[in-house]
Amino acid sequence: MKLLTIFIYTDTISDFYYVATTKNTRKISDERVKQFYENSEAFDMGKTMMNYDGVDIAIYDKERLLVELIRNKRKFSFDFLKK
């Protein structure tokens, strides 16, 4: 399963993990995960790797994050957009 984590740059701690997956991926059943289905052609655009506590995590860069926040503005809190 291909996953990309969407980190939101804010000083507010979110109650959810935002994860992008390809459209053919099954739904993640964990209630703490907000899943976004992405077109497979655009899935890797802006992808970068981050090491967090010794674990490599695939994340989107700041530019892709901004695009996703604007594109999905109804799914995110306004606080994320204004910061």
PyMOL Python script that loads the backbone (N, CA, C, O; Angstrom):
from pymol import cmd

cmd.read_pdbstr("""\
ATOM      1  N   MET A   1       0.859  -1.168   0.000  1.00  0.00           N
ATOM      2  CA  MET A   1       0.000   0.000   0.000  1.00  0.00           C
ATOM      3  C   MET A   1       0.905   1.230   0.000  1.00  0.00           C
ATOM      4  O   MET A   1       1.793   1.349   0.844  1.00  0.00           O
ATOM      5  N   LYS A   2       0.682   2.145  -0.945  1.00  0.00           N
ATOM      6  CA  LYS A   2       1.451   3.382  -1.005  1.00  0.00           C
ATOM      7  C   LYS A   2       0.766   4.441  -0.157  1.00  0.00           C
ATOM      8  O   LYS A   2      -0.411   4.747  -0.354  1.00  0.00           O
ATOM      9  N   LEU A   3       1.512   4.996   0.787  1.00  0.00           N
ATOM     10  CA  LEU A   3       0.977   6.027   1.676  1.00  0.00           C
ATOM     11  C   LEU A   3       1.891   7.236   1.652  1.00  0.00           C
ATOM     12  O   LEU A   3       3.111   7.101   1.566  1.00  0.00           O
ATOM     13  N   LEU A   4       1.308   8.395   1.728  1.00  0.00           N
ATOM     14  CA  LEU A   4       2.050   9.632   1.951  1.00  0.00           C
ATOM     15  C   LEU A   4       1.378  10.354   3.093  1.00  0.00           C
ATOM     16  O   LEU A   4       0.158  10.517   3.100  1.00  0.00           O
ATOM     17  N   THR A   5       2.152  10.782   4.040  1.00  0.00           N
ATOM     18  CA  THR A   5       1.613  11.522   5.174  1.00  0.00           C
ATOM     19  C   THR A   5       1.600  12.994   4.836  1.00  0.00           C
ATOM     20  O   THR A   5       2.558  13.523   4.271  1.00  0.00           O
ATOM     21  N   ILE A   6       0.511  13.652   5.183  1.00  0.00           N
ATOM     22  CA  ILE A   6       0.397  15.089   4.965  1.00  0.00           C
ATOM     23  C   ILE A   6       0.593  15.763   6.314  1.00  0.00           C
ATOM     24  O   ILE A   6      -0.285  15.716   7.175  1.00  0.00           O
ATOM     25  N   PHE A   7       1.758  16.395   6.492  1.00  0.00           N
ATOM     26  CA  PHE A   7       2.016  17.141   7.720  1.00  0.00           C
ATOM     27  C   PHE A   7       1.515  18.559   7.528  1.00  0.00           C
ATOM     28  O   PHE A   7       1.801  19.193   6.512  1.00  0.00           O
ATOM     29  N   ILE A   8       0.787  19.045   8.479  1.00  0.00           N
ATOM     30  CA  ILE A   8       0.255  20.397   8.407  1.00  0.00           C
ATOM     31  C   ILE A   8       1.098  21.277   9.319  1.00  0.00           C
ATOM     32  O   ILE A   8       1.221  21.021  10.517  1.00  0.00           O
ATOM     33  N   TYR A   9       1.677  22.322   8.729  1.00  0.00           N
ATOM     34  CA  TYR A   9       2.543  23.222   9.472  1.00  0.00           C
ATOM     35  C   TYR A   9       1.695  24.205  10.275  1.00  0.00           C
ATOM     36  O   TYR A   9       1.202  25.197   9.738  1.00  0.00           O
ATOM     37  N   THR A  10       1.536  23.925  11.538  1.00  0.00           N
ATOM     38  CA  THR A  10       0.720  24.764  12.414  1.00  0.00           C
ATOM     39  C   THR A  10       1.171  24.565  13.845  1.00  0.00           C
ATOM     40  O   THR A  10       1.878  23.604  14.147  1.00  0.00           O
ATOM     41  N   ASP A  11       0.777  25.451  14.715  1.00  0.00           N
ATOM     42  CA  ASP A  11       1.104  25.286  16.128  1.00  0.00           C
ATOM     43  C   ASP A  11      -0.018  24.586  16.889  1.00  0.00           C
ATOM     44  O   ASP A  11       0.058  24.436  18.109  1.00  0.00           O
ATOM     45  N   THR A  12      -1.049  24.162  16.181  1.00  0.00           N
ATOM     46  CA  THR A  12      -2.181  23.445  16.760  1.00  0.00           C
ATOM     47  C   THR A  12      -1.982  21.944  16.554  1.00  0.00           C
ATOM     48  O   THR A  12      -1.659  21.504  15.451  1.00  0.00           O
ATOM     49  N   ILE A  13      -2.172  21.172  17.597  1.00  0.00           N
ATOM     50  CA  ILE A  13      -2.055  19.720  17.481  1.00  0.00           C
ATOM     51  C   ILE A  13      -3.384  19.170  16.974  1.00  0.00           C
ATOM     52  O   ILE A  13      -4.432  19.406  17.576  1.00  0.00           O
ATOM     53  N   SER A  14      -3.335  18.450  15.885  1.00  0.00           N
ATOM     54  CA  SER A  14      -4.533  17.901  15.269  1.00  0.00           C
ATOM     55  C   SER A  14      -4.968  16.626  15.989  1.00  0.00           C
ATOM     56  O   SER A  14      -4.152  15.923  16.584  1.00  0.00           O
ATOM     57  N   ASP A  15      -6.253  16.346  15.922  1.00  0.00           N
ATOM     58  CA  ASP A  15      -6.793  15.105  16.480  1.00  0.00           C
ATOM     59  C   ASP A  15      -6.664  13.946  15.506  1.00  0.00           C
ATOM     60  O   ASP A  15      -6.959  12.805  15.861  1.00  0.00           O
ATOM     61  N   PHE A  16      -6.221  14.226  14.268  1.00  0.00           N
ATOM     62  CA  PHE A  16      -6.191  13.223  13.218  1.00  0.00           C
ATOM     63  C   PHE A  16      -4.840  13.177  12.523  1.00  0.00           C
ATOM     64  O   PHE A  16      -4.061  14.129  12.570  1.00  0.00           O
ATOM     65  N   TYR A  17      -4.584  12.049  11.878  1.00  0.00           N
ATOM     66  CA  TYR A  17      -3.460  11.900  10.966  1.00  0.00           C
ATOM     67  C   TYR A  17      -4.041  12.018   9.570  1.00  0.00           C
ATOM     68  O   TYR A  17      -5.001  11.319   9.245  1.00  0.00           O
ATOM     69  N   TYR A  18      -3.486  12.881   8.740  1.00  0.00           N
ATOM     70  CA  TYR A  18      -3.952  13.056   7.374  1.00  0.00           C
ATOM     71  C   TYR A  18      -3.042  12.256   6.460  1.00  0.00           C
ATOM     72  O   TYR A  18      -1.833  12.486   6.423  1.00  0.00           O
ATOM     73  N   VAL A  19      -3.625  11.310   5.716  1.00  0.00           N
ATOM     74  CA  VAL A  19      -2.849  10.394   4.894  1.00  0.00           C
ATOM     75  C   VAL A  19      -3.414  10.383   3.473  1.00  0.00           C
ATOM     76  O   VAL A  19      -4.623  10.258   3.273  1.00  0.00           O
ATOM     77  N   ALA A  20      -2.526  10.515   2.497  1.00  0.00           N
ATOM     78  CA  ALA A  20      -2.923  10.413   1.097  1.00  0.00           C
ATOM     79  C   ALA A  20      -2.595   9.013   0.597  1.00  0.00           C
ATOM     80  O   ALA A  20      -1.515   8.488   0.867  1.00  0.00           O
ATOM     81  N   THR A  21      -3.526   8.414  -0.129  1.00  0.00           N
ATOM     82  CA  THR A  21      -3.313   7.102  -0.728  1.00  0.00           C
ATOM     83  C   THR A  21      -3.768   7.148  -2.179  1.00  0.00           C
ATOM     84  O   THR A  21      -4.506   8.048  -2.583  1.00  0.00           O
ATOM     85  N   THR A  22      -3.321   6.169  -2.958  1.00  0.00           N
ATOM     86  CA  THR A  22      -3.798   6.090  -4.329  1.00  0.00           C
ATOM     87  C   THR A  22      -5.268   5.689  -4.320  1.00  0.00           C
ATOM     88  O   THR A  22      -5.756   5.118  -3.345  1.00  0.00           O
ATOM     89  N   LYS A  23      -5.970   5.988  -5.409  1.00  0.00           N
ATOM     90  CA  LYS A  23      -7.409   5.760  -5.462  1.00  0.00           C
ATOM     91  C   LYS A  23      -7.807   4.299  -5.334  1.00  0.00           C
ATOM     92  O   LYS A  23      -8.915   4.000  -4.888  1.00  0.00           O
ATOM     93  N   ASN A  24      -6.921   3.385  -5.718  1.00  0.00           N
ATOM     94  CA  ASN A  24      -7.283   1.964  -5.659  1.00  0.00           C
ATOM     95  C   ASN A  24      -6.940   1.323  -4.314  1.00  0.00           C
ATOM     96  O   ASN A  24      -7.019   0.102  -4.184  1.00  0.00           O
ATOM     97  N   THR A  25      -6.564   2.114  -3.319  1.00  0.00           N
ATOM     98  CA  THR A  25      -6.234   1.608  -1.989  1.00  0.00           C
ATOM     99  C   THR A  25      -7.516   1.465  -1.164  1.00  0.00           C
ATOM    100  O   THR A  25      -8.423   2.292  -1.252  1.00  0.00           O
ATOM    101  N   ARG A  26      -7.569   0.408  -0.369  1.00  0.00           N
ATOM    102  CA  ARG A  26      -8.753   0.214   0.475  1.00  0.00           C
ATOM    103  C   ARG A  26      -8.800   1.267   1.574  1.00  0.00           C
ATOM    104  O   ARG A  26      -7.783   1.875   1.909  1.00  0.00           O
ATOM    105  N   LYS A  27      -9.968   1.473   2.122  1.00  0.00           N
ATOM    106  CA  LYS A  27     -10.176   2.478   3.167  1.00  0.00           C
ATOM    107  C   LYS A  27      -9.456   2.066   4.446  1.00  0.00           C
ATOM    108  O   LYS A  27      -9.503   0.905   4.851  1.00  0.00           O
ATOM    109  N   ILE A  28      -8.795   3.022   5.071  1.00  0.00           N
ATOM    110  CA  ILE A  28      -8.141   2.785   6.357  1.00  0.00           C
ATOM    111  C   ILE A  28      -9.208   2.903   7.440  1.00  0.00           C
ATOM    112  O   ILE A  28      -9.917   3.907   7.509  1.00  0.00           O
ATOM    113  N   SER A  29      -9.322   1.890   8.276  1.00  0.00           N
ATOM    114  CA  SER A  29     -10.429   1.840   9.233  1.00  0.00           C
ATOM    115  C   SER A  29     -10.146   2.562  10.546  1.00  0.00           C
ATOM    116  O   SER A  29     -11.061   2.725  11.353  1.00  0.00           O
ATOM    117  N   ASP A  30      -8.925   2.996  10.788  1.00  0.00           N
ATOM    118  CA  ASP A  30      -8.585   3.681  12.030  1.00  0.00           C
ATOM    119  C   ASP A  30      -9.282   5.044  12.070  1.00  0.00           C
ATOM    120  O   ASP A  30      -9.135   5.840  11.143  1.00  0.00           O
ATOM    121  N   GLU A  31     -10.033   5.314  13.127  1.00  0.00           N
ATOM    122  CA  GLU A  31     -10.803   6.559  13.245  1.00  0.00           C
ATOM    123  C   GLU A  31      -9.917   7.798  13.369  1.00  0.00           C
ATOM    124  O   GLU A  31     -10.378   8.912  13.121  1.00  0.00           O
ATOM    125  N   ARG A  32      -8.655   7.617  13.749  1.00  0.00           N
ATOM    126  CA  ARG A  32      -7.736   8.747  13.893  1.00  0.00           C
ATOM    127  C   ARG A  32      -7.132   9.184  12.564  1.00  0.00           C
ATOM    128  O   ARG A  32      -6.421  10.187  12.503  1.00  0.00           O
ATOM    129  N   VAL A  33      -7.413   8.433  11.495  1.00  0.00           N
ATOM    130  CA  VAL A  33      -6.830   8.703  10.181  1.00  0.00           C
ATOM    131  C   VAL A  33      -7.873   9.327   9.262  1.00  0.00           C
ATOM    132  O   VAL A  33      -8.963   8.785   9.079  1.00  0.00           O
ATOM    133  N   LYS A  34      -7.522  10.474   8.687  1.00  0.00           N
ATOM    134  CA  LYS A  34      -8.329  11.098   7.639  1.00  0.00           C
ATOM    135  C   LYS A  34      -7.623  10.780   6.325  1.00  0.00           C
ATOM    136  O   LYS A  34      -6.516  11.252   6.067  1.00  0.00           O
ATOM    137  N   GLN A  35      -8.278   9.982   5.511  1.00  0.00           N
ATOM    138  CA  GLN A  35      -7.670   9.485   4.286  1.00  0.00           C
ATOM    139  C   GLN A  35      -8.119  10.297   3.085  1.00  0.00           C
ATOM    140  O   GLN A  35      -9.299  10.615   2.946  1.00  0.00           O
ATOM    141  N   PHE A  36      -7.166  10.632   2.212  1.00  0.00           N
ATOM    142  CA  PHE A  36      -7.456  11.339   0.970  1.00  0.00           C
ATOM    143  C   PHE A  36      -6.991  10.466  -0.181  1.00  0.00           C
ATOM    144  O   PHE A  36      -5.857   9.987  -0.193  1.00  0.00           O
ATOM    145  N   TYR A  37      -7.872  10.265  -1.143  1.00  0.00           N
ATOM    146  CA  TYR A  37      -7.530   9.466  -2.317  1.00  0.00           C
ATOM    147  C   TYR A  37      -6.984  10.381  -3.391  1.00  0.00           C
ATOM    148  O   TYR A  37      -7.593  11.402  -3.709  1.00  0.00           O
ATOM    149  N   GLU A  38      -5.849  10.027  -3.947  1.00  0.00           N
ATOM    150  CA  GLU A  38      -5.156  10.866  -4.914  1.00  0.00           C
ATOM    151  C   GLU A  38      -5.021  10.141  -6.247  1.00  0.00           C
ATOM    152  O   GLU A  38      -4.819   8.928  -6.294  1.00  0.00           O
ATOM    153  N   ASN A  39      -5.136  10.900  -7.319  1.00  0.00           N
ATOM    154  CA  ASN A  39      -4.907  10.387  -8.667  1.00  0.00           C
ATOM    155  C   ASN A  39      -3.495   9.811  -8.722  1.00  0.00           C
ATOM    156  O   ASN A  39      -2.546  10.450  -8.267  1.00  0.00           O
ATOM    157  N   SER A  40      -3.352   8.617  -9.273  1.00  0.00           N
ATOM    158  CA  SER A  40      -2.047   7.957  -9.275  1.00  0.00           C
ATOM    159  C   SER A  40      -0.987   8.737 -10.054  1.00  0.00           C
ATOM    160  O   SER A  40       0.201   8.622  -9.753  1.00  0.00           O
ATOM    161  N   GLU A  41      -1.392   9.525 -11.047  1.00  0.00           N
ATOM    162  CA  GLU A  41      -0.422  10.321 -11.813  1.00  0.00           C
ATOM    163  C   GLU A  41       0.157  11.457 -10.967  1.00  0.00           C
ATOM    164  O   GLU A  41       1.304  11.853 -11.176  1.00  0.00           O
ATOM    165  N   ALA A  42      -0.607  11.978 -10.028  1.00  0.00           N
ATOM    166  CA  ALA A  42      -0.159  13.104  -9.205  1.00  0.00           C
ATOM    167  C   ALA A  42       0.303  12.669  -7.817  1.00  0.00           C
ATOM    168  O   ALA A  42       0.753  13.498  -7.025  1.00  0.00           O
ATOM    169  N   PHE A  43       0.197  11.393  -7.522  1.00  0.00           N
ATOM    170  CA  PHE A  43       0.464  10.913  -6.170  1.00  0.00           C
ATOM    171  C   PHE A  43       1.881  11.237  -5.687  1.00  0.00           C
ATOM    172  O   PHE A  43       2.053  11.666  -4.546  1.00  0.00           O
ATOM    173  N   ASP A  44       2.889  11.040  -6.526  1.00  0.00           N
ATOM    174  CA  ASP A  44       4.279  11.242  -6.118  1.00  0.00           C
ATOM    175  C   ASP A  44       4.787  12.665  -6.308  1.00  0.00           C
ATOM    176  O   ASP A  44       5.924  12.962  -5.941  1.00  0.00           O
ATOM    177  N   MET A  45       3.980  13.542  -6.867  1.00  0.00           N
ATOM    178  CA  MET A  45       4.419  14.929  -7.067  1.00  0.00           C
ATOM    179  C   MET A  45       4.622  15.608  -5.716  1.00  0.00           C
ATOM    180  O   MET A  45       3.713  15.617  -4.886  1.00  0.00           O
ATOM    181  N   GLY A  46       5.804  16.173  -5.489  1.00  0.00           N
ATOM    182  CA  GLY A  46       6.097  16.843  -4.236  1.00  0.00           C
ATOM    183  C   GLY A  46       6.486  15.906  -3.109  1.00  0.00           C
ATOM    184  O   GLY A  46       6.593  16.329  -1.958  1.00  0.00           O
ATOM    185  N   LYS A  47       6.698  14.647  -3.427  1.00  0.00           N
ATOM    186  CA  LYS A  47       7.047  13.654  -2.408  1.00  0.00           C
ATOM    187  C   LYS A  47       8.487  13.870  -1.941  1.00  0.00           C
ATOM    188  O   LYS A  47       9.389  14.084  -2.751  1.00  0.00           O
ATOM    189  N   THR A  48       8.684  13.811  -0.646  1.00  0.00           N
ATOM    190  CA  THR A  48      10.014  13.894  -0.045  1.00  0.00           C
ATOM    191  C   THR A  48      10.039  12.945   1.145  1.00  0.00           C
ATOM    192  O   THR A  48       8.990  12.507   1.618  1.00  0.00           O
ATOM    193  N   MET A  49      11.221  12.632   1.623  1.00  0.00           N
ATOM    194  CA  MET A  49      11.354  11.724   2.761  1.00  0.00           C
ATOM    195  C   MET A  49      11.786  12.492   4.001  1.00  0.00           C
ATOM    196  O   MET A  49      12.567  13.440   3.921  1.00  0.00           O
ATOM    197  N   MET A  50      11.266  12.066   5.149  1.00  0.00           N
ATOM    198  CA  MET A  50      11.595  12.680   6.435  1.00  0.00           C
ATOM    199  C   MET A  50      11.922  11.556   7.412  1.00  0.00           C
ATOM    200  O   MET A  50      11.255  10.521   7.420  1.00  0.00           O
ATOM    201  N   ASN A  51      12.937  11.756   8.226  1.00  0.00           N
ATOM    202  CA  ASN A  51      13.259  10.774   9.245  1.00  0.00           C
ATOM    203  C   ASN A  51      12.718  11.279  10.568  1.00  0.00           C
ATOM    204  O   ASN A  51      13.102  12.354  11.030  1.00  0.00           O
ATOM    205  N   TYR A  52      11.834  10.513  11.176  1.00  0.00           N
ATOM    206  CA  TYR A  52      11.226  10.878  12.461  1.00  0.00           C
ATOM    207  C   TYR A  52      11.468   9.752  13.450  1.00  0.00           C
ATOM    208  O   TYR A  52      10.955   8.647  13.270  1.00  0.00           O
ATOM    209  N   ASP A  53      12.239  10.019  14.487  1.00  0.00           N
ATOM    210  CA  ASP A  53      12.586   9.019  15.508  1.00  0.00           C
ATOM    211  C   ASP A  53      13.138   7.735  14.894  1.00  0.00           C
ATOM    212  O   ASP A  53      12.795   6.634  15.325  1.00  0.00           O
ATOM    213  N   GLY A  54      13.998   7.886  13.881  1.00  0.00           N
ATOM    214  CA  GLY A  54      14.631   6.731  13.257  1.00  0.00           C
ATOM    215  C   GLY A  54      13.788   6.024  12.213  1.00  0.00           C
ATOM    216  O   GLY A  54      14.204   4.995  11.680  1.00  0.00           O
ATOM    217  N   VAL A  55      12.614   6.555  11.911  1.00  0.00           N
ATOM    218  CA  VAL A  55      11.727   5.944  10.912  1.00  0.00           C
ATOM    219  C   VAL A  55      11.610   6.879   9.720  1.00  0.00           C
ATOM    220  O   VAL A  55      11.312   8.062   9.887  1.00  0.00           O
ATOM    221  N   ASP A  56      11.845   6.357   8.507  1.00  0.00           N
ATOM    222  CA  ASP A  56      11.681   7.161   7.298  1.00  0.00           C
ATOM    223  C   ASP A  56      10.207   7.236   6.931  1.00  0.00           C
ATOM    224  O   ASP A  56       9.528   6.215   6.825  1.00  0.00           O
ATOM    225  N   ILE A  57       9.722   8.455   6.738  1.00  0.00           N
ATOM    226  CA  ILE A  57       8.320   8.702   6.421  1.00  0.00           C
ATOM    227  C   ILE A  57       8.247   9.472   5.116  1.00  0.00           C
ATOM    228  O   ILE A  57       8.969  10.452   4.935  1.00  0.00           O
ATOM    229  N   ALA A  58       7.387   9.045   4.206  1.00  0.00           N
ATOM    230  CA  ALA A  58       7.149   9.783   2.960  1.00  0.00           C
ATOM    231  C   ALA A  58       6.149  10.893   3.247  1.00  0.00           C
ATOM    232  O   ALA A  58       5.055  10.640   3.751  1.00  0.00           O
ATOM    233  N   ILE A  59       6.530  12.124   2.923  1.00  0.00           N
ATOM    234  CA  ILE A  59       5.648  13.272   3.149  1.00  0.00           C
ATOM    235  C   ILE A  59       5.645  14.141   1.902  1.00  0.00           C
ATOM    236  O   ILE A  59       6.497  13.991   1.027  1.00  0.00           O
ATOM    237  N   TYR A  60       4.679  15.053   1.828  1.00  0.00           N
ATOM    238  CA  TYR A  60       4.667  16.046   0.764  1.00  0.00           C
ATOM    239  C   TYR A  60       5.450  17.270   1.201  1.00  0.00           C
ATOM    240  O   TYR A  60       5.450  17.626   2.379  1.00  0.00           O
ATOM    241  N   ASP A  61       6.125  17.920   0.241  1.00  0.00           N
ATOM    242  CA  ASP A  61       6.857  19.146   0.556  1.00  0.00           C
ATOM    243  C   ASP A  61       5.880  20.295   0.801  1.00  0.00           C
ATOM    244  O   ASP A  61       4.675  20.147   0.596  1.00  0.00           O
ATOM    245  N   LYS A  62       6.406  21.442   1.240  1.00  0.00           N
ATOM    246  CA  LYS A  62       5.556  22.571   1.632  1.00  0.00           C
ATOM    247  C   LYS A  62       4.692  23.078   0.474  1.00  0.00           C
ATOM    248  O   LYS A  62       3.542  23.466   0.682  1.00  0.00           O
ATOM    249  N   GLU A  63       5.234  23.077  -0.731  1.00  0.00           N
ATOM    250  CA  GLU A  63       4.479  23.564  -1.885  1.00  0.00           C
ATOM    251  C   GLU A  63       3.285  22.658  -2.180  1.00  0.00           C
ATOM    252  O   GLU A  63       2.183  23.145  -2.433  1.00  0.00           O
ATOM    253  N   ARG A  64       3.499  21.352  -2.150  1.00  0.00           N
ATOM    254  CA  ARG A  64       2.400  20.413  -2.395  1.00  0.00           C
ATOM    255  C   ARG A  64       1.380  20.500  -1.264  1.00  0.00           C
ATOM    256  O   ARG A  64       0.176  20.412  -1.507  1.00  0.00           O
ATOM    257  N   LEU A  65       1.851  20.673  -0.036  1.00  0.00           N
ATOM    258  CA  LEU A  65       0.957  20.822   1.100  1.00  0.00           C
ATOM    259  C   LEU A  65       0.013  22.000   0.907  1.00  0.00           C
ATOM    260  O   LEU A  65      -1.186  21.890   1.165  1.00  0.00           O
ATOM    261  N   LEU A  66       0.551  23.117   0.458  1.00  0.00           N
ATOM    262  CA  LEU A  66      -0.270  24.300   0.216  1.00  0.00           C
ATOM    263  C   LEU A  66      -1.327  24.016  -0.854  1.00  0.00           C
ATOM    264  O   LEU A  66      -2.485  24.406  -0.702  1.00  0.00           O
ATOM    265  N   VAL A  67      -0.935  23.346  -1.918  1.00  0.00           N
ATOM    266  CA  VAL A  67      -1.885  22.982  -2.977  1.00  0.00           C
ATOM    267  C   VAL A  67      -2.996  22.104  -2.413  1.00  0.00           C
ATOM    268  O   VAL A  67      -4.169  22.322  -2.717  1.00  0.00           O
ATOM    269  N   GLU A  68      -2.642  21.113  -1.595  1.00  0.00           N
ATOM    270  CA  GLU A  68      -3.645  20.210  -1.024  1.00  0.00           C
ATOM    271  C   GLU A  68      -4.572  20.931  -0.046  1.00  0.00           C
ATOM    272  O   GLU A  68      -5.770  20.651  -0.011  1.00  0.00           O
ATOM    273  N   LEU A  69      -4.033  21.849   0.744  1.00  0.00           N
ATOM    274  CA  LEU A  69      -4.881  22.603   1.667  1.00  0.00           C
ATOM    275  C   LEU A  69      -5.909  23.431   0.915  1.00  0.00           C
ATOM    276  O   LEU A  69      -7.074  23.491   1.311  1.00  0.00           O
ATOM    277  N   ILE A  70      -5.483  24.071  -0.169  1.00  0.00           N
ATOM    278  CA  ILE A  70      -6.414  24.881  -0.960  1.00  0.00           C
ATOM    279  C   ILE A  70      -7.420  23.995  -1.680  1.00  0.00           C
ATOM    280  O   ILE A  70      -8.614  24.295  -1.704  1.00  0.00           O
ATOM    281  N   ARG A  71      -6.944  22.913  -2.263  1.00  0.00           N
ATOM    282  CA  ARG A  71      -7.810  22.008  -3.018  1.00  0.00           C
ATOM    283  C   ARG A  71      -8.853  21.341  -2.124  1.00  0.00           C
ATOM    284  O   ARG A  71      -9.974  21.082  -2.562  1.00  0.00           O
ATOM    285  N   ASN A  72      -8.489  21.065  -0.883  1.00  0.00           N
ATOM    286  CA  ASN A  72      -9.384  20.377   0.050  1.00  0.00           C
ATOM    287  C   ASN A  72      -9.815  21.291   1.191  1.00  0.00           C
ATOM    288  O   ASN A  72      -9.976  20.837   2.324  1.00  0.00           O
ATOM    289  N   LYS A  73     -10.002  22.562   0.901  1.00  0.00           N
ATOM    290  CA  LYS A  73     -10.264  23.541   1.960  1.00  0.00           C
ATOM    291  C   LYS A  73     -11.516  23.238   2.783  1.00  0.00           C
ATOM    292  O   LYS A  73     -11.606  23.676   3.930  1.00  0.00           O
ATOM    293  N   ARG A  74     -12.459  22.519   2.246  1.00  0.00           N
ATOM    294  CA  ARG A  74     -13.662  22.179   3.011  1.00  0.00           C
ATOM    295  C   ARG A  74     -13.427  21.034   3.988  1.00  0.00           C
ATOM    296  O   ARG A  74     -14.218  20.829   4.908  1.00  0.00           O
ATOM    297  N   LYS A  75     -12.343  20.289   3.791  1.00  0.00           N
ATOM    298  CA  LYS A  75     -12.044  19.148   4.652  1.00  0.00           C
ATOM    299  C   LYS A  75     -11.149  19.519   5.829  1.00  0.00           C
ATOM    300  O   LYS A  75     -11.070  18.776   6.807  1.00  0.00           O
ATOM    301  N   PHE A  76     -10.472  20.672   5.738  1.00  0.00           N
ATOM    302  CA  PHE A  76      -9.559  21.097   6.788  1.00  0.00           C
ATOM    303  C   PHE A  76     -10.136  22.291   7.534  1.00  0.00           C
ATOM    304  O   PHE A  76     -10.961  23.035   7.003  1.00  0.00           O
ATOM    305  N   SER A  77      -9.694  22.460   8.760  1.00  0.00           N
ATOM    306  CA  SER A  77     -10.087  23.605   9.557  1.00  0.00           C
ATOM    307  C   SER A  77      -9.527  24.888   8.943  1.00  0.00           C
ATOM    308  O   SER A  77      -8.428  24.878   8.388  1.00  0.00           O
ATOM    309  N   PHE A  78     -10.258  25.969   9.034  1.00  0.00           N
ATOM    310  CA  PHE A  78      -9.800  27.255   8.517  1.00  0.00           C
ATOM    311  C   PHE A  78      -8.481  27.664   9.185  1.00  0.00           C
ATOM    312  O   PHE A  78      -7.669  28.351   8.564  1.00  0.00           O
ATOM    313  N   ASP A  79      -8.258  27.258  10.427  1.00  0.00           N
ATOM    314  CA  ASP A  79      -7.016  27.580  11.125  1.00  0.00           C
ATOM    315  C   ASP A  79      -5.796  27.060  10.369  1.00  0.00           C
ATOM    316  O   ASP A  79      -4.754  27.716  10.367  1.00  0.00           O
ATOM    317  N   PHE A  80      -5.902  25.905   9.731  1.00  0.00           N
ATOM    318  CA  PHE A  80      -4.782  25.369   8.969  1.00  0.00           C
ATOM    319  C   PHE A  80      -4.482  26.250   7.774  1.00  0.00           C
ATOM    320  O   PHE A  80      -3.319  26.458   7.430  1.00  0.00           O
ATOM    321  N   LEU A  81      -5.517  26.767   7.140  1.00  0.00           N
ATOM    322  CA  LEU A  81      -5.329  27.577   5.939  1.00  0.00           C
ATOM    323  C   LEU A  81      -4.733  28.944   6.234  1.00  0.00           C
ATOM    324  O   LEU A  81      -3.924  29.450   5.456  1.00  0.00           O
ATOM    325  N   LYS A  82      -5.122  29.537   7.339  1.00  0.00           N
ATOM    326  CA  LYS A  82      -4.648  30.890   7.624  1.00  0.00           C
ATOM    327  C   LYS A  82      -3.232  30.926   8.185  1.00  0.00           C
ATOM    328  O   LYS A  82      -2.589  31.976   8.156  1.00  0.00           O
ATOM    329  N   LYS A  83      -2.736  29.808   8.693  1.00  0.00           N
ATOM    330  CA  LYS A  83      -1.376  29.770   9.232  1.00  0.00           C
ATOM    331  C   LYS A  83      -0.422  29.356   8.164  1.00  0.00           C
ATOM    332  O   LYS A  83       0.780  29.261   8.412  1.00  0.00           O
TER     333      LYS A  83
END
""", "prot")
cmd.dss("prot")
cmd.show_as("cartoon", "prot")
cmd.util.cbc("prot")
cmd.orient("prot")
